[in-house]
Amino acid sequence: MKKPLPQWGGVGVGYFQIHLLLLLLSVLAGSSAAFAQRQPAFVTDSLDAYIRRGMADWQIPGLAIAVVKDGKVIVSKGYGVRDVSKPEPVDENTLFLIASNTKLFTGTALAKLDDEKKLSLNDRVTNYLPDYKLYDPAATQLVTIRDLLCHRLGTKTFQGDFTFWDTNLPRAEVVRRMRLLKPEGQFRQDYGYCNSAFVTAGEIIPKVTGQSWEQYVETNIVKPLGMTNTFMLTTGAENRPNMARPYTTNFTLDGKPIRLPYDSVDNLAPAGSMVSCVKDVSKWLLMQLDSGRFEGKRVLPWSVLQKTRDANIVTGSRKSPVFPVHFRAYGLGVFMADYAGRQVYWHTGGAFGFVTNTCFVPEEKLAITILTNQDNQQFFEALRYQLLDAYLGVSYTDRSRFFLNLTRPEDQKQQQELAKMAGRVAKKARPALPLSAYAGTYHNELYGTITIAPTATGLKISFEHHPTVTAQLDCMDSDTFRLTYSHPAFGIFPTKFSVENGRVTGVDIKASDFVEYDPYVFVKL
């Protein structure tokens, strides 16, 4: 026998339960519909097609994206493949090197220590690293932790990175060699993006906590956020499951992606060694949008996040002719700007074969992260701008098409220059001197030594601090050779030897602008 329904006022409560349930479902359906309506049409109707078209235009094998809005992850998915030789799709858990998106983790760690009174961001670096020196003795005495974290040392952007990137120099030696970086700008006045400064800042953490940079950040930030698929170092990346493979179209004649080796940049870890996925990065972004809370729990004090977002150096104050931006600045591992009247924080990350970004707009409770595995493209940024435009009510402009129109002539020019160099080499001109005259050991004060030796067809360079990289020198004419690195991403360049009175005295060595802009002058010993 069925148990009778309880009675209320002579009417079965079951009737009211059903009525209330239907009403609740109606409200929830309406809320869902209203929530969907709050998402711009670009996101609900056009995002997939836009991404697939952009990946084809820019020759990107794989891309992952997450969009956070109003405390919810609206989009978290992958497109394309991890490896062009295998049908392995990218998904929200696919791993990418996030490179300089590591920097805000480092800035946040030091801001936390400042908040806890374990150090001050305005402490002099020499308080913790007594032997630390910059090129200028006055700057050495004045430089603070804050200076290190906001790129205001006066050095040029990427200065010294050929010496440090993918090399066998340990972190302590990277820090020591900063004294050899002759600044082009003024200390605390001129902005210059400096990876080795972040390494130096990271090396202060063990002095205060007894933990390495990676241990401290993982324990205090990564684990509390439940970022279980995030790794602090690049070591072992090639063996991790669901890992994207790195590709580039740079320095290729046909513009097709070529596979690259994984970077090994743990010596620059506080500046750019982390490996993660959009599912995990979205947790970091949710915390940024909720004033330091994640899933209702306090991970970091709001005051810590505020410290990272304080502008420490202005990087631009002229209205952009392209974007709705007027002012740009840098905090502690994060850029900031106005965008269509909102305050936007962001950073990009570049490693060989990977370019990535993160972005958050607290006023709109909006955040974006985009991870890709092809480094010679601007689509990862065009897509970010396209999403900002959509959410912030900016009139539609095809950002991908705009960037394509800017970069394609540059790519074509590079391909023409590569073809010209190949044509000059094909003529098999004899160098001005016997190959043996160019052989020997060469030295640069910052880098160290390279060794040049004759081969059957030309000359080979071995690099003291890049043990896995060599370069081939093929004569184009007289004392000018084509330099081709064994690692494709380092590039192909014309290289000229200096000759005085019939004797070779030195050689200029250039690497990709992705690494460092200026060539190194090596003097023959």
TAPE-V711680 format. One record per helix or strand. SS is the DSSP state (A for helix, B for strand). FROM is the first residue (numbers start at 1). LEN is the number of residues. If there is no record, write none. Layout:
BEGIN
ss=SS from=FROM len=LEN
ss=SS from=FROM len=LEN
END
This chain:
BEGIN
ss=B from=7 len=2
ss=B from=11 len=2
ss=A from=13 len=26
ss=A from=41 len=18
ss=B from=62 len=8
ss=B from=72 len=10
ss=B from=89 len=1
ss=B from=95 len=3
ss=A from=99 len=17
ss=B from=124 len=1
ss=A from=125 len=3
ss=A from=137 len=6
ss=B from=144 len=1
ss=A from=145 len=5
ss=A from=161 len=4
ss=A from=171 len=10
ss=A from=195 len=15
ss=A from=213 len=10
ss=B from=231 len=1
ss=A from=237 len=3
ss=B from=243 len=1
ss=B from=247 len=2
ss=B from=258 len=2
ss=A from=266 len=7
ss=B from=275 len=2
ss=A from=278 len=12
ss=B from=293 len=2
ss=B from=297 len=2
ss=A from=302 len=8
ss=B from=313 len=4
ss=B from=328 len=3
ss=B from=335 len=5
ss=B from=342 len=10
ss=B from=354 len=8
ss=A from=362 len=3
ss=B from=366 len=7
ss=B from=374 len=1
ss=A from=379 len=14
ss=A from=399 len=28
ss=B from=431 len=1
ss=A from=435 len=4
ss=B from=440 len=5
ss=B from=448 len=7
ss=B from=459 len=5
ss=B from=466 len=13
ss=B from=480 len=6
ss=A from=488 len=3
ss=B from=492 len=9
ss=B from=503 len=7
ss=B from=520 len=5
END
